[in-house]
Amino acid sequence: MMRIAFLGPHGTFCEQALGSVLDDFPGARTEPAASTTAALDALRAGDAELACVPIESSVEGAVPATMDGLVETPPVVVIREILLPVRFGVLVRPGTTAADVATVASHPHGEAQTRRWLAAHLPHAEVRMTPSTAAAAAAVADGQVDAAVCAPVAARHYGLEMLADGVHDTGDAVTRFVVVARADSTLPAPTGTDRTSIAATTVNEPGALLAILTEFAIRGVDLTRIESRPSKARLGTYWFFLDGAGHVAEAAMGEALAALHRRCTDLRFLGSYPRATVPPGSTAPSPPVAPPVPGQTPADHAAAAEWLHALRSLPSRAAAGPVVG
């Protein structure tokens, strides 16, 4: 039976995101992990065949633990992404009123997306951080805190009541989750609307990052995300994380990655997988997609490859000496 570790405990947005694609993994058993790091560790240790973790929020940006975990060894690859519109609820024990709330807990990204709401509606409450939004709900159920900012679905898991629903500072917030497999897994086939993720390190010299970006630009690859994270080797050294439109099996992306393999001091392929869209019914827009660059479409690359092959197939004169005459 396939096991899928996810950021737990039960009742997280991560579990909700994973549940939306479980039909694609028939018979899979989902297993909550205490943290994003624990979910990826379970995958690497063989205690799970897949892991589902959050990677970025439209409000708060990247999830550092996921970014750092993706470049650890043994290598892993993303095989699926999920976009989940996020609406928070404030959950409390039955009978609790707003006046009773002295402490409120949430995941750092949940707190960041509801900070102004909390300041306006629970101004005297101490805010505490938890490894996940569902862990905050569990802390309420255990009596450790008075309220949790979390997924509304956590109410039925922990016997809580909704003090407030639809809580957010910024409307149309979306969190992106990824399903991760070990690097020896089969990659998803190209669909024509794919995304490829990599992480790279390079020498510290003027123009080094520009040189990396140029390999994508000259091939018409739309970069959809660029971020840096400390390499942890020493101060001032970084991993550059890049997402680009396209699949490694396609010419433009494949050529760009081959060029980076020659140029970078370390290059990690983090997967090629179908680009997700926001589910129907949400008011949140899907991420923008740049139009194809003329001369850089798959058909253009195929035509160029055929032309080059024809040139290389021409008879060649043996290098017997200089041509006289």
C-alpha positions, 0 to 999 in steps of 0.5 A, a space after each residue: 500500500 502506498 503511504 503518503 506523509 503529510 504535514 499534520 496532525 489531522 485537520 491541516 490545510 495540507 491534509 485538505 490539499 492532499 485530499 483533493 488529489 487522492 483519487 490520483 493515488 488509489 489505495 494510498 494511506 495518508 499518514 500525518 507527520 509532526 512537521 514538514 521536515 518530518 514528512 520529508 524525512 519519512 520519505 527519504 527513510 522509506 517510511 513513506 513513498 510520497 510526501 505532501 508539504 506546503 512550499 509557498 503562500 501568495 501572502 507570506 512567500 516560501 516555506 523555509 523548511 520545505 526549501 531547505 529540505 528539498 536540497 538535502 540528500 538523498 535527492 527528491 523530486 516534485 511530481 505534483 503541485 496543488 493550489 489551495 485557496 485558504 480561508 482561516 477560522 478561529 476555533 475555541 473550546 465550546 462556550 468560549 467567547 472572544 472576551 475569554 481569549 487570552 492566548 491564540 496559536 497558529 502556524 507562522 504563515 497562518 499568523 502572517 495572513 491574519 495578523 491585522 484581523 487578530 490585532 483588531 478583534 483579539 488585541 489583548 491575546 498573546 499570539 503563539 506559533 505552532 508547527 502547523 495550524 492543526 497543531 494549534 487546534 490540538 493545543 486548544 483542545 488540550 487547554 494549552 491556548 484559548 484559540 487557534 487560527 486554522 483550517 475550519 475542518 479542524 473543528 470536527 477533528 478536535 471537538 471545537 467551535 467556530 468563534 469566527 470564520 472567513 478570517 484573513 487580512 488579504 482576500 484570495 490568498 492561495 497556498 501552493 503544496 507539492 507532492 514529493 517522491 524519491 529521485 528514482 521515481 518515474 517523472 510525470 510525462 509532459 502535458 504541454 503545461 508543466 513546471 520544472 523546479 531546480 536549485 543551483 549554486 554558483 561561484 561568487 563573481 560579478 554576473 554569476 546569477 545573470 549568467 544563470 538567468 540568461 540560459 533561460 531567457 535566450 531559450 524563451 523559458 518563463 521563470 515563474 519563481 526565483 528565490 535564494 536560501 542560505 546554503 548553510 555551508 558558510 555565510 554569504 553562500 546561497 542556493 538559488 531556487 528557480 521554477 520555470 514553465 516547461 518540462 525537462 523532456 522539452 528542448 528549451 528546458 532541457 537545453 537550459 538545464 544542460 547549460 546550467 550543469 556546465 556552468 553551476 558549481 552544484 545543480 539539483 533537479 527538483 522535478 518536472 510536473 503539471 502546472 496546477 490551477 486554482 480550483 473552480 469556484 474560487 475567486 482567487 486567480 491562477 498564477 499568470 503564464 507568459 505567452 510563448 516567445 516567437 521562435 521558442 515554441 516546441 515546434 520551433 525547437 523541433 524544426 531547428 533540430 531537424 535543420 541541424 540534423 540535416 546539416 550534420 548528415 551532409 557528406 564530409 570531405 576527408 581531412 587528407 590535406 589542403 584543397 588545391 585550386 
